[in-house]
Amino acid sequence: MNEAKQITTAIFHFFYHSYHLLGKHLVPLVNLSNMANVIIAGVALYFAWRTFWLTRGHEIVTERIITYGVGCSPHVSTLIIENRKNRPEIITEIHMMLGYQYAIELKKYEADLLILKPLEAVIINLDPVSWYLLNGQVVNAGKLLMDKKIKKKIQLTTTRGVVKTRDNKQGTHLIVRFFKNYCFGYIHVWEQKNNGVTYTMNSEYLVRIESSNKKIVNYLIDKSGKIHPDIFGKYSLRKSVLESEESLRKYLTDELTARQLNDSKVVDVTRLAKPDKHRNYELQFLPRWVYFLVGPIWAKADSFKAKWKRKDLS
């Protein structure tokens, strides 16, 4: 109410002084006093409108960093969220939209919601991703993340609606969009850990080595034998070494002995478990006409079929 009153007062003064300056047959046009009053009223109107605008709607700007490497699927590792409005935003979920068909869940706040204060920016560091799941199937979403041709956009679910950042457009909740279009894919993030270390589909072994200062360091070895060069200065191991946990343990122990690292020892070598019944499917984009025309028709057909089955059961 106070902001609306300020704007109303500023508008009144602006038109009042404009009338006295230009109203009566546009005479006198060079009255500096009246002209100054018009300018002051115009400036007051601008700042009143600016204050009112800062408290209406959403304007959230985001920046992201996509990371990938050994033992790490491509994923969003760092996210910067900036609130450019003079009112708080309470965020419950953060997603990344991949083109028009897929959405990746980046963060979900269940107990402690993310409260973005007015005109505040926060940095969110996200954990590595083991693999991505779409309808229970492992999919290669990392390939889409690295594809520069695919449009990517951060979408926030807030207590005041869904906000697509940057262009500041409110959209439909993703769960509603899922039921309205059969072709829309909702990608879940799955984080698989062993001894507190996140690994991916390409990771084959987790090696734990105790150093001379009694500190245990974890190393991931992928299927091709790539390993962090901090261990022995090597970047990859022979495939024959990776045949079993025993052969890898023996090789690492022999290497420690040969390098006279007697104070260091291999604590544990573990072959990492994988979802054996899932395949790593490649994600593909359907033609736009299929997604926007056929997808909704399929969704309505499935909805009609489900309603018809419930009617038969009743």
C-alpha positions in Angstrom: 0.0 0.0 0.0 2.8 2.4 0.9 4.6 1.8 -2.5 1.3 2.3 -4.4 0.7 5.6 -2.5 4.2 6.8 -3.4 3.6 6.1 -7.1 0.2 7.7 -7.1 1.6 10.9 -5.4 4.6 11.0 -7.9 2.2 10.7 -10.9 0.0 13.4 -9.5 2.8 15.9 -9.0 4.2 15.0 -12.5 1.0 15.8 -14.3 0.2 18.8 -12.1 3.4 20.6 -12.8 3.2 19.5 -16.5 -0.2 21.1 -16.8 1.0 24.4 -15.2 4.1 24.4 -17.5 2.5 23.4 -20.8 -1.3 23.5 -20.2 -2.5 27.1 -20.7 -1.8 27.6 -24.4 1.8 26.4 -23.8 2.8 29.7 -22.2 5.2 30.4 -20.7 7.5 27.6 -22.0 10.6 29.0 -20.5 9.4 29.2 -16.9 12.5 27.6 -15.3 10.7 27.1 -11.9 7.9 25.1 -13.4 10.3 23.1 -15.6 12.4 22.2 -12.5 9.3 21.0 -10.7 8.4 18.8 -13.7 11.9 17.3 -13.8 11.9 16.6 -10.0 8.4 15.0 -10.3 9.7 12.9 -13.2 12.7 11.7 -11.2 10.5 10.9 -8.2 8.1 9.0 -10.5 11.0 6.9 -11.8 12.4 6.0 -8.4 8.9 5.2 -7.1 8.3 2.9 -10.0 11.7 1.4 -9.6 11.0 0.6 -6.0 7.6 -0.9 -6.9 9.1 -3.0 -9.7 11.8 -4.5 -7.4 9.0 -6.1 -5.2 7.0 -7.6 -8.1 7.5 -10.9 -10.0 10.7 -12.8 -10.3 14.1 -12.0 -11.6 16.7 -14.7 -10.9 19.9 -15.0 -12.8 22.0 -18.2 -12.7 25.5 -19.2 -13.7 26.7 -22.8 -13.9 29.9 -24.8 -14.2 29.8 -28.3 -15.8 32.6 -30.6 -14.8 33.9 -34.0 -16.0 37.0 -36.1 -15.5 38.4 -39.4 -14.4 35.9 -41.2 -12.3 33.4 -38.4 -12.8 30.4 -38.2 -15.2 29.7 -34.8 -16.7 27.6 -32.9 -14.2 26.8 -29.4 -12.9 29.4 -28.9 -10.1 28.8 -25.3 -9.2 25.7 -23.2 -9.4 25.4 -19.4 -8.7 21.9 -18.1 -8.1 21.3 -14.4 -7.9 18.0 -12.8 -6.7 17.6 -9.4 -8.4 14.3 -8.6 -6.7 13.8 -6.8 -3.3 11.8 -9.8 -1.9 12.9 -13.2 -0.7 12.6 -16.4 -2.8 12.0 -19.8 -1.0 13.4 -22.5 -3.3 12.4 -26.1 -3.0 13.9 -27.7 -6.1 16.5 -26.9 -8.7 16.4 -28.5 -12.2 18.3 -28.1 -15.4 16.3 -28.1 -18.6 18.0 -29.8 -21.6 16.3 -28.5 -24.7 12.5 -28.9 -24.6 12.3 -32.5 -23.7 14.5 -33.4 -20.7 14.9 -32.1 -17.1 17.7 -33.1 -14.7 17.1 -32.9 -11.0 20.1 -31.0 -9.5 19.0 -30.3 -6.0 15.9 -31.1 -3.9 15.4 -29.4 -0.5 13.1 -31.4 1.8 14.0 -30.4 5.4 15.9 -27.1 5.1 14.6 -25.0 2.2 16.9 -22.7 0.4 15.9 -19.1 1.3 17.3 -16.5 -1.1 17.3 -13.1 0.6 16.4 -9.9 -1.3 19.2 -8.9 -3.7 21.3 -11.8 -2.6 23.5 -14.3 -4.5 24.5 -17.8 -3.3 27.0 -20.4 -4.5 25.8 -24.0 -4.4 28.5 -26.8 -4.8 26.9 -30.1 -6.1 28.3 -33.6 -5.6 29.6 -35.7 -8.5 27.0 -37.9 -10.2 27.4 -41.6 -10.5 24.9 -42.1 -13.3 21.6 -40.7 -14.6 18.3 -42.6 -14.5 15.3 -42.1 -16.8 12.3 -44.3 -15.9 14.6 -46.7 -14.0 17.0 -47.0 -17.0 20.6 -45.7 -16.9 21.0 -43.1 -19.6 23.9 -41.1 -20.9 22.7 -37.6 -20.0 26.3 -36.4 -19.6 26.6 -36.4 -23.4 23.8 -33.9 -23.7 25.3 -31.7 -21.0 28.5 -31.4 -23.0 26.7 -30.7 -26.3 26.9 -27.0 -26.9 24.1 -27.1 -29.5 21.5 -28.1 -26.9 20.0 -25.2 -25.1 20.3 -25.4 -21.3 18.4 -23.5 -18.7 18.2 -23.6 -14.9 14.6 -23.8 -13.6 13.7 -23.2 -9.9 10.7 -24.4 -8.1 9.7 -21.8 -5.5 6.8 -21.3 -3.1 5.5 -18.7 -5.5 5.7 -20.8 -8.6 8.2 -22.2 -11.1 10.8 -19.8 -12.4 12.9 -20.2 -15.5 15.9 -18.2 -14.8 17.5 -15.6 -17.2 14.3 -15.1 -19.3 12.2 -14.8 -16.1 9.2 -16.7 -17.3 7.0 -18.7 -15.1 6.3 -22.2 -16.3 4.4 -25.3 -15.4 5.5 -27.6 -12.5 7.6 -30.4 -14.0 5.4 -33.2 -12.5 2.4 -31.6 -14.3 4.4 -31.4 -17.5 5.4 -35.0 -17.2 1.7 -36.1 -17.2 0.7 -33.8 -20.0 3.3 -34.9 -22.5 4.2 -38.6 -23.0 7.6 -37.6 -24.6 8.8 -35.5 -21.7 11.7 -37.1 -19.8 12.5 -36.4 -16.1 16.1 -37.4 -15.4 16.9 -38.3 -11.8 20.4 -38.0 -10.4 21.8 -41.1 -8.7 24.8 -40.9 -6.4 26.5 -44.2 -5.6 29.1 -44.3 -2.9 31.6 -46.7 -1.5 33.4 -45.7 1.7 32.2 -42.2 1.2 33.6 -41.9 -2.4 31.2 -41.2 -5.2 31.9 -43.3 -8.3 30.4 -43.6 -11.8 29.5 -46.3 -14.4 33.1 -46.1 -15.7 34.7 -46.7 -12.3 36.0 -50.2 -11.8 38.0 -50.3 -8.5 38.3 -48.2 -5.4 41.8 -48.4 -3.9 42.5 -47.3 -0.3 46.2 -46.7 0.5 47.5 -45.7 3.9 50.4 -43.2 3.7 53.3 -42.8 6.0 51.4 -40.3 8.1 48.7 -42.9 8.7 46.3 -41.0 6.5 44.1 -43.1 4.2 43.8 -41.8 0.6 41.1 -43.1 -1.8 41.8 -43.6 -5.5 39.4 -44.5 -8.3 40.5 -46.7 -11.2 38.2 -46.8 -14.3 37.6 -49.6 -16.8 40.5 -48.6 -19.0 43.0 -48.6 -16.1 43.2 -44.8 -15.8 44.3 -43.7 -12.3 45.3 -40.5 -10.6 49.1 -40.0 -11.2 49.7 -39.1 -7.6 50.1 -42.8 -6.7 53.0 -43.9 -8.8 53.3 -41.1 -11.3 51.4 -43.2 -13.9 48.2 -42.3 -15.5 47.0 -45.8 -16.6 47.5 -49.4 -15.6 47.7 -52.6 -17.7 44.5 -54.5 -18.3 46.0 -57.7 -17.0 46.4 -56.0 -13.6 42.6 -55.2 -13.5 41.5 -58.9 -13.9 40.7 -59.3 -10.2 41.0 -57.6 -6.8 43.9 -59.9 -5.8 45.9 -59.2 -8.9 45.5 -55.4 -8.5 46.3 -55.6 -4.7 49.5 -57.6 -5.5 50.6 -55.1 -8.2 50.1 -52.1 -5.9 51.9 -53.8 -3.0 54.8 -54.7 -5.3 55.0 -51.2 -6.6 55.1 -49.8 -3.0 57.9 -52.2 -2.1 59.8 -51.4 -5.3 59.6 -47.7 -4.7 60.7 -48.3 -1.1 57.5 -46.8 0.3 57.5 -49.3 3.2 55.6 -46.9 5.5 52.7 -47.0 3.0 50.4 -50.0 2.5 47.3 -51.1 0.6 44.4 -51.1 3.0 41.7 -52.3 0.7 40.9 -53.0 -3.0 37.2 -53.1 -3.9 35.6 -53.9 -7.2 32.7 -51.4 -7.5 29.2 -52.7 -7.8 27.1 -51.6 -10.9 23.4 -51.9 -11.8 23.9 -55.1 -13.8 20.4 -55.2 -15.3 20.5 -51.6 -16.7 22.0 -50.4 -19.9 23.6 -47.1 -20.5 21.1 -45.8 -23.1 22.0 -42.9 -25.4 19.5 -40.0 -25.1 18.1 -38.7 -28.3 15.8 -35.8 -29.1 12.6 -36.4 -31.0 11.5 -34.1 -33.8 9.8 -31.0 -32.4 6.5 -31.9 -34.1 6.5 -35.3 -32.4 7.2 -33.8 -29.0 4.6 -31.0 -29.2 1.9 -32.8 -31.2 2.2 -36.5 -30.7 3.4 -36.4 -27.1 0.3 -34.7 -25.7 -2.0 -37.0 -27.7 -0.2 -40.1 -26.2 -0.5 -38.6 -22.7 -4.2 -38.0 -23.1 -4.7 -41.5 -24.5 -2.9 -43.1 -21.5 -4.9 -40.9 -19.1 -8.2 -42.0 -20.8 -7.1 -45.7 -20.7 -6.3 -45.4 -17.0 -9.7 -43.8 -16.3 -11.4 -46.5 -18.3 -9.7 -49.3 -16.3 -10.6 -47.6 -13.0 -14.2 -47.4 -14.2 -14.2 -51.2 -15.0 -12.8 -52.0 -11.6 -15.4 -49.9 -9.8 
